[in-house]
Amino acid sequence: MCGMSAKFLFVSTYGASLDLAWQCKREGAGVRLHIRSKPDRDVGDGFVEKADDWQAQKDWADVIVFDDVGFGTVCEKLRAEGKAVVGGTTYGDRLELDRDFGQQEMKAAGMTILPCWDFEGSDAFERAMAFIREHPDRYVVKPNGKAQSEKVLSFVGQEDDGRDVLETLAFFKRGWGAKIQGFQIQKFAAGVEVAIGAFFNGKDFVLPALVNFEHKKLFPGDIGPSTGEMGTSSFWCGEIPLVKETILRFRERLAACRYVGYFDLNCIANHRGIVPLEATCRFGYPTLNLQMEGVLSKWTELLPALARGEPFHMRTKRGFQVAVVVAVPPFPFEDPAAFKKYSEDAAVIFKRPLTEGLHPCDVKLVENDWRLAGCSGYALVLTGSANTMLDARKEAYHRVKQVMIPNMFYRTDIGERWMRDGDLLQSWGFLG
């Protein structure tokens, strides 16, 4: 089947796959996008055709793409019906959403995991605080289940006796006790935080892999509240030690459940080895935008090949890529009233036309004008690529400077850590 004639149905939670859907449309494919979240239904208006009821469109589509975790059961049912699907499985959903299960699977795959403890139930906070008082140490707190989407609830302790974690848990209990059903406390590990990911076609990985470095805090220098992500730097590679010791260990497990999509392990690397922190069994954001900067193959050819379990020679750029998130209030917090007051329908103004490296997120097209949509404030991603990380940064930030949105903000240091992190990874032998 030719990519030009394929029809793609994107099923999205918040509209995060708009950029990919728009790219498929620009490659000549038929595209329809369904967004489940009502406050985000206007995301993508004017860019691609929208679908109110995705199930009514499933026979129209040649390929159905799910952009989030939690669709595993639906994807498995569609595959059983003979549909070509890019999306999760019940195993993949559990791997990401159930942290304890994910850690045990990583251990079973031969990886060394950090000591961690799960706390569930109405008295979870009291039991967790009692545990820390009894075992003072430096810890990381991560919510389980759907609360994982609230990135501001993740907390990396700084104190060796856990005092700051105790205070944070007490604060979470007061403000979020009803929403957080469970969380995990993990022992802190020092080193380079690095994520390794690749596409999986239901049978095997489609290499090259993407080695990427997330920048999760709101402000430069890793200061402020945690966000989904404020930017990412990356490079593509083959089976270097970093890839062999991480995602390739999951080859048989992902094949057994016929997982199709992007699979990523976020890890800490140091002189002792690599320890996995968490798995992502879906597209990442802004990782997907960064992949679109670096992948030279047509997405209208890659996605059907993945869905059908066919081998695919994926062509990627050499060198490095950098993605910068441009946001507006109330991001990274949920506050519909603040979005309505400061950001709703605000115009995106371009000082000069951008034909490359511009990725729409929570925006819509109104009479040829880009305007903010949804309610999150996650507006745009700007990307750049070059032979060196420094030049990739320069290109990305040159593009950022061509954009104007009222109250916009972004981090100015995406990719700066590479000089240190790259040297350390090389000295430890992970880059081959």
N, C-alpha and C positions, 0 to 999 in steps of 0.2 A: 504493500500500500504506500503510495507516494505521500510524503509529508504535506505537499501542497493541497491535497484533496481531503486530508484527515479532518475530522470534526472532534473538538475537544470540549468536554464539559468539566469545569472547575467547581468543586464543592468546597467552600471555604467557611471557616468559623467567623472571622472578622474581615475578610477581604484581603488577607496578607499575600495571596498569590496573584493579585492584580497585575503586577509587573510581568510575571511569567505568562499570564493569559494574554496580555497586550502584545508581548513579543511573539507568541504563536500567531496572533492575528496579523501582525506585521509580516510574518513569514508566509502568509497567504492561506492560513487555515481558518475553518469555521470555528468560532469560539463563543461559548456562553458561560457566564459566571453566576453562581448562586452563593449568597451570603446569608448565613443562619442568624447572625446577631442583628436584631431589629434596629438598634441605634446606628449600626454600620451599613445599612442597606444601600445608602447612596454612594458608598465608596466604589469608584470605578465607573460611575455614570458617565456616559459619553466616550469612554475609552473602549469598552467592549459591550456586547449585548448581554443583558442580564436575564436571569431565569428565576422566577418566583418559587417554582416547585421543581427541584432538580430531578426528582424521581419520574416526573412526567417527561423529562428530557433524556433519560438514560438510553432509550432505544435510538434516539437521534445521534448520540455520540459514538464515535469509534473508540475513543479513549476517555476514561473518567479519571480525573485527578483530584485527590483529597489532600488538602494542604496542612492538616493538623492531626494531632494525636487524638485518640478517642473514637475513631471511625473503624477500628479493626474488625468488629463483628460485621458491619455493613460491607466492608471491602471483601471479606471472605465469602459472604453470601453472593455478591456480584460476580466474583471469580467462579464460584460454583455454577453460576448461570451462563458462564462462558464469556463474560465481559472482560475487556482489557482494562485493567485498573492499576494506576499508580497510587499507592496508599498502604496503610498499615495492616496489621494483623492483631489478633487478641494477645499474642505473645509480645509483639512490639509495644502495644499499649501498656501492658503490665510492666515491661522492662523499664519504661520511662516513668510511669506514674507511681509504681510501687517501689520505692527506693530500696527497701530491704530485699525484695526479690531481685532487683537489678544488681545489687552488690553480690548476692549469692551466685547469680549467673556469671558475673565477671570472675568470681573466684573459681567456679566450675570450669570456666574457659581457660584457666591457667594463669590468671592475673593476680597480683598481690593487692589485696584491698585494705583500706584503712579501717581500724576499729570504728564501729558505728552502732548506735542504739536507737531504736524506734520507740516512740511514745504515742499511744492512741487512747482515745476515750476522754470522758469528762474531767478526769483528774490528771491528764497528760502533763500539764504545766507544772503542777505540784510535784509529780514524780520526777520530772526532768530536773527541776531545780534541786530537789533532794539529792539526785544522783551527782550533780556537779559539786554540791557542797561536800559530798563524801569522796569525790574523785576530782579534785581541782586540777585543771589542765587547760590548754588552749583548744577551743572547739569551734566548729562551724555549725550553724543552725539552718536547716532547709525544710520547708513545708512539704508534706506529702500530697499526692492526689492533685485535684484541680487547683488547689491553692498555690501550686507551683507557678501558675501564671502570674501571681502577685509577686513579682521579683523583689519588691521592696521588703518582703518578709524574709528574704535570705540575709543572714548576718554572719560575717567572718570575725570571730573574736580576735582581739589584739593582746589580751592579758593572759599571762601564763597560768594564773590561778582561776581563770574563768569568771572573774567578777563582772566583766562587761556583758558576758553572756547571760548571767543571772539577772542583771538589770533589764536586758533586752527581752528575756522571756516574760518577766513581770509586766513589761510594757505591752508585749504582744497579747498577753492574757487579758489585759484591760480593754484594749482596742479591737482585738481580732478574735477573741476567744470563741465566739459563736461560729466564725467562718473556718478557722483552722481545726480540722478534725484530727489531724495527726502530723507529726513532724519527726525529722531525724536529726540527731546530734552526732556529728562526725569529728573524729580527732583531726586536728589541723596538721597539714604537711607543708613544709616549706619547699620551694623550688620554682620551676617555670610552669605556669598554667598554659596548657596547649591542647587544642582539640584536633582530632584526626577523623576525617569523614570521607565517604565515597558513596556512589550510587550502587544499589543492589538490584538485580533483575529477577529475583525469585529463585535464582540458581547460584549466582556468583557475583562478586564485585565487578563493576565496570571501572577499571583504573584508567587514568591516574587518580590518586587520592588527593584530597585537599587538606593541607596542614594550615590551621588558622588560629589566630590569637584574638580572643574576645576582649573588649573593653567595656565592662559592665557598669561601672560607676558613672554617675551623671556628669561629674566635673573632671577636667584635666587633672592628671596626677592621681587618679583613682580615689577621688574624694566625693563624698555625698552619698545619697541613697542609691541602692542598686536599681538598675533598669533592666529591661529585657536585654538591651545592648545599645551602646552609643556608637559602635563602630567596630570594624574587624580588619585585620591585615592577614595576608595569606600567600601561599604558593602551592603549586601543583607538583606532585612527585610520584615516582613509582614505588616499588616495594623496598623502601629504605627501612632500617630497623624500627623507626618510630611507627611505621605502618604495620610491619610484621608483628610487632609486640602488642598491638592494640586491636584494630578493627578486624584484621584477618583472622584473629582467633575466634571471631563470631561467624565465620563463613558457613559452617555446618549448621549452626543453630538457626540462622536466618533462612537458609535453604530449606530446612525442615518445615518451617511455617510458611514458606513461599512469600516472604516479605519482599515488597517492591517499593523502592523509594530511596531517599537519602538516609544513611545511617552514620551516626557521629558519636564518638566517645570523648568527653572532656576529661582531661587527665592532669596530674601533677608529675612532672619529670624532675628528677634530681640525680645526684651521683650514685644513689643506691639503685635506681631503676625507675619504672613508670607505675604509678598507681592511678586507677580509674576513679573518677568522681561521679559521673552520671552519664547515662546514655540518652541520645535524642533519636527517636525513630520517626522522623518527619523532616520536612524542609526546615531550615533554620533561618532566622531573620536578624540582621541583614545578610546572613550567609548566602541565601539564594540570590540576592541582588549582586553579591560579590562573585558568585559562580557565573552569573550572566555576563559579568565583565570579562571573566577569564575563559569561558567555554567558546570555542570557535565553531563547533559543530552546530547544526540546526537543532533547535529544541523540538521542532515538529518531527524530527527523525529520532532523536534520543528518547523522548517520552514513549512513543509506541514500541520501540525496541525493548525498553525496560519492562513495559506492561506485558509484553509477549514472551519475555524470557529469552530474547535473542541476543547474541553477542553483538557488541557495538564498539567501533573504534572511535573513542571520544577524543577529539582534538582540542587542546587547550593552549593558552598563551604561555610562553616562558617568562621567567622573572617573577614579579610580585604584583599583587593587587591590594588596594586599600579601599575600604568602604566607610563613608562618614554619614551618620544619621543626622538629619536636620529635623528638629522637633519644635513644637510650640506648646504653651500652657494648655492643659494641666499636666502633660507628660512629665514624669512617669506615673502620675497618680490618676485615679479615676475620679473625676469631678465634672459631671455634665454641665452644672451651672457655670463653672469657670470656663469650660470650653465654649459655651454659648456666648459668654460675655467677652472673651478675649480672642477667640480664634474662629468661630463658626463662619463659614463662607468667605474667610479672608482670601484675598487674591495672592497667587504665587506670581511674582514679577521676575522676568528674566532680563538681565541687563544686556545680554547678547544670546542668540539662539544656541542651545545645546543639542547637538545631534548624537552625542555619545556620552555615556557615563551618568545619565539622568534616569532615575528609577522612581516611578510614582508609587506611593504607599497609600495613605489615607487622604486621597484627593479625588476630585471629579472634574469633568470637562464641561464648562458652561459657556456656550457661544464662543468657542475657541479659547476661552480663558481657563487656566488651571485654578481651582479653588479648593480650599480645605473641606474635607468631608469626614463622616464618622463622628467619633467623639473622643478619640485618644490623644490627638496631637502629634502622632507619629507621621510626619508629613512626607518626607522625601529621603532617598538615599542617593548620595553622589559617590561615584567610584572613579578610580584611576588605576592604570597599570603601566609598568615600565620594567626595564632590566634590573633596576635596583629599587630597594624599598624607599630610599630617599626621593627618587624621581617619581615613583608611584604616589607617594604622599603629595608631592608638589602638584601633580596632575589632578588628584582628587580635590585638593583644597583650592586650586585655581577654578575648578568647576563650582565648588561651593560658593565662591565669591561672586559668581554670576547670578546668584539667586537672592531674591529679597522677599521675605514674608514678615508681616508685623509680629514682633515679639519672638522671632526665631532664635534658636540657640543650637550649639553643637560643640563637641569636644575638639580641641585644636591639637591633640597629641596622638591621634590614631597612627599606629605604626612606629612610634618613637622607641618602643621597648625592644624592637628587633635587634638593635646593635648588641644589647646585653643578652637577650634571650637566645638569639641565634648563636652567639659565641659559646654560651653555656651548653646548649644542645649539641653543638659540634664537639665541644671538649669532652662531653659524656658519651660520644659515639652514636647518638641517635639519628644523625642526619646522613650517616654512611660516607 
